[in-house]
Amino acid sequence: MEYKETALPGVFVIQPRVFSDSRGYFVESFKQAEFEEHVGSVNFIQDNESKSCRGVLRGLHYQRGDFSQAKLVRVISGTVYDVAVDLRRQSPTFGQHFAIELSGENKTQLFIPRGFAHGFLVLSDEAVFTYKVDNVYAPQSEACILWSDADLAIKWPVSSGDLILSPKDLKGVPFSEAEVF
């Protein structure tokens, strides 16, 4: 696998090797020793999967305090626009975001450490999205930043009228009101 740290310290784009032939393909999606060599030690405890249709925007979510989560995300089928926002007050990239297109075709993965908000927008008819996390989900600690926050200036590649948002995502707070790390 190839590991490239982004402009946001601790956020890595990971490109696995894909072995293809007439039968299909094989890919190692995670190898702990290799991951630790490039990124560091993360104790993933749970794998999650979601399926969403075109226009669904999930995020920008994060968990506060002791329930903060690191995530290793990838798309099994379909295509998403994936975004990580740095909420680490002491970070030189505080308030900045990184965005990348992840798809079942490109097999690219994104590692997002604790201290970040995360969201994704489905660009294909549907997408199956999976992620490893290093902490349990705690609904009482979940928070959401408004996807359209002007200070973040995220350029989502779909017009706002074509988005499908949950009630939780519609109630996101501005970045200036978000609890930071």
C-alpha positions as CSV (number, residue, x, y, z in Angstrom):
1,M,0.0,0.0,0.0
2,E,1.1,3.6,-0.6
3,Y,0.6,6.0,2.3
4,K,0.6,9.8,1.6
5,E,0.1,12.3,4.4
6,T,-2.1,15.2,3.3
7,A,-1.7,18.9,4.1
8,L,-3.7,18.2,7.3
9,P,-1.2,16.5,9.8
10,G,-2.3,13.0,10.6
11,V,-4.7,12.6,7.7
12,F,-3.5,10.0,5.2
13,V,-4.6,8.9,1.7
14,I,-3.9,5.2,1.4
15,Q,-3.8,3.5,-2.0
16,P,-3.8,-0.3,-1.8
17,R,-2.3,-2.5,-4.5
18,V,-5.0,-4.1,-6.7
19,F,-4.3,-7.4,-8.3
20,S,-6.6,-7.8,-11.3
21,D,-7.1,-10.5,-13.9
22,S,-9.9,-12.0,-16.0
23,R,-11.5,-13.4,-12.8
24,G,-11.8,-10.1,-11.0
25,Y,-9.5,-8.5,-8.4
26,F,-7.8,-9.0,-5.0
27,V,-6.8,-6.3,-2.6
28,E,-5.5,-6.1,0.9
29,S,-7.6,-3.4,2.4
30,F,-5.9,-3.3,5.8
31,K,-2.6,-4.7,7.1
32,Q,-2.0,-3.7,10.7
33,A,1.8,-3.9,10.8
34,E,2.1,-1.8,7.6
35,F,-0.5,0.7,8.8
36,E,1.4,1.2,12.1
37,E,4.7,1.6,10.3
38,H,3.2,4.6,8.3
39,V,0.5,6.1,10.4
40,G,1.0,4.8,14.0
41,S,-0.8,2.6,16.4
42,V,-4.5,2.7,16.2
43,N,-6.7,0.1,18.0
44,F,-9.6,-0.3,15.6
45,I,-12.5,-2.0,17.5
46,Q,-15.4,-1.9,15.1
47,D,-16.3,-1.9,11.4
48,N,-19.3,0.0,10.1
49,E,-21.0,0.0,6.8
50,S,-23.7,2.2,5.2
51,K,-25.5,2.3,1.9
52,S,-26.8,5.6,0.6
53,C,-28.4,6.9,-2.6
54,R,-27.2,9.7,-4.9
55,G,-27.3,13.1,-3.2
56,V,-27.2,11.8,0.4
57,L,-24.8,14.0,2.5
58,R,-23.8,12.5,5.8
59,G,-22.0,14.9,8.1
60,L,-20.1,16.8,9.2
61,H,-20.1,14.5,12.2
62,Y,-17.8,14.0,15.1
63,Q,-17.9,12.7,18.7
64,R,-16.7,14.9,21.6
65,G,-14.4,14.2,24.5
66,D,-13.5,10.6,25.5
67,F,-15.7,9.3,22.7
68,S,-13.7,10.9,19.8
69,Q,-13.0,8.5,17.0
70,A,-10.3,7.8,14.5
71,K,-11.6,6.4,11.2
72,L,-10.3,4.5,8.3
73,V,-12.8,5.0,5.5
74,R,-13.3,3.5,2.0
75,V,-16.0,2.8,-0.6
76,I,-16.8,-0.7,-1.6
77,S,-19.1,0.3,-4.5
78,G,-20.1,3.6,-5.9
79,T,-18.5,7.0,-5.5
80,V,-18.4,9.6,-2.7
81,Y,-16.9,13.0,-2.1
82,D,-15.3,12.6,1.3
83,V,-14.4,15.5,3.6
84,A,-12.3,15.7,6.9
85,V,-12.3,19.0,8.9
86,D,-9.6,19.7,11.5
87,L,-11.1,20.5,14.9
88,R,-7.8,20.5,16.8
89,R,-7.5,24.0,18.2
90,Q,-3.6,23.7,18.6
91,S,-3.2,22.4,15.0
92,P,-1.6,24.7,12.4
93,T,-4.5,23.5,10.1
94,F,-7.3,24.2,12.6
95,G,-10.5,24.9,10.6
96,Q,-9.1,23.6,7.3
97,H,-10.5,20.7,5.4
98,F,-9.3,18.0,3.1
99,A,-11.6,16.5,0.4
100,I,-11.1,13.5,-1.9
101,E,-13.2,11.3,-4.2
102,L,-13.3,7.7,-2.9
103,S,-14.8,5.0,-5.1
104,G,-15.2,1.3,-5.4
105,E,-13.2,1.6,-8.6
106,N,-10.2,3.6,-7.3
107,K,-10.1,1.6,-4.0
108,T,-8.5,4.7,-2.3
109,Q,-8.9,4.9,1.5
110,L,-8.7,7.9,3.9
111,F,-7.4,7.7,7.5
112,I,-8.9,10.5,9.7
113,P,-7.4,10.8,13.2
114,R,-9.3,11.8,16.3
115,G,-10.1,15.5,16.5
116,F,-11.7,15.8,13.1
117,A,-15.3,16.1,11.8
118,H,-16.1,13.9,8.9
119,G,-18.7,13.8,6.1
120,F,-19.4,12.4,2.7
121,L,-21.7,13.1,-0.2
122,V,-22.8,10.3,-2.5
123,L,-22.1,11.0,-6.2
124,S,-23.2,7.7,-7.8
125,D,-26.7,6.2,-7.9
126,E,-25.8,4.5,-4.7
127,A,-22.7,3.9,-2.6
128,V,-21.6,1.3,0.0
129,F,-19.3,3.0,2.4
130,T,-17.3,1.3,5.1
131,Y,-15.2,2.5,8.0
132,K,-13.1,1.2,10.9
133,V,-13.3,3.1,14.1
134,D,-11.2,3.1,17.3
135,N,-14.0,3.9,19.7
136,V,-17.6,3.0,20.3
137,Y,-20.5,5.2,19.1
138,A,-21.8,7.3,21.9
139,P,-25.0,9.2,20.9
140,Q,-24.7,11.6,23.8
141,S,-21.3,12.7,22.6
142,E,-22.2,13.1,18.9
143,A,-22.1,16.5,17.3
144,C,-22.6,17.9,13.8
145,I,-21.2,21.0,12.0
146,L,-23.4,22.5,9.4
147,W,-22.4,21.1,6.0
148,S,-22.8,24.5,4.4
149,D,-20.8,26.6,6.9
150,A,-19.4,29.7,5.2
151,D,-16.2,29.7,7.2
152,L,-15.3,26.2,6.1
153,A,-16.2,27.0,2.4
154,I,-16.4,23.4,1.4
155,K,-17.1,23.1,-2.4
156,W,-19.5,20.2,-2.4
157,P,-19.8,19.0,-6.0
158,V,-23.7,18.9,-6.0
159,S,-26.1,21.9,-5.8
160,S,-27.8,22.3,-2.4
161,G,-31.2,21.7,-3.9
162,D,-30.1,18.1,-4.9
163,L,-28.9,17.1,-1.4
164,I,-30.7,14.7,0.9
165,L,-30.0,15.5,4.5
166,S,-31.1,13.9,7.7
167,P,-32.8,16.0,10.4
168,K,-29.6,15.8,12.4
169,D,-27.5,17.1,9.6
170,L,-30.0,20.0,9.0
171,K,-29.5,21.0,12.6
172,G,-25.7,21.2,12.4
173,V,-24.1,24.1,14.2
174,P,-21.8,26.7,12.5
175,F,-18.1,25.9,12.8
176,S,-17.6,28.9,15.1
177,E,-19.9,27.2,17.6
178,A,-18.5,23.6,17.3
179,E,-16.8,22.0,20.3
180,V,-13.1,21.7,19.3
181,F,-10.3,19.5,20.6
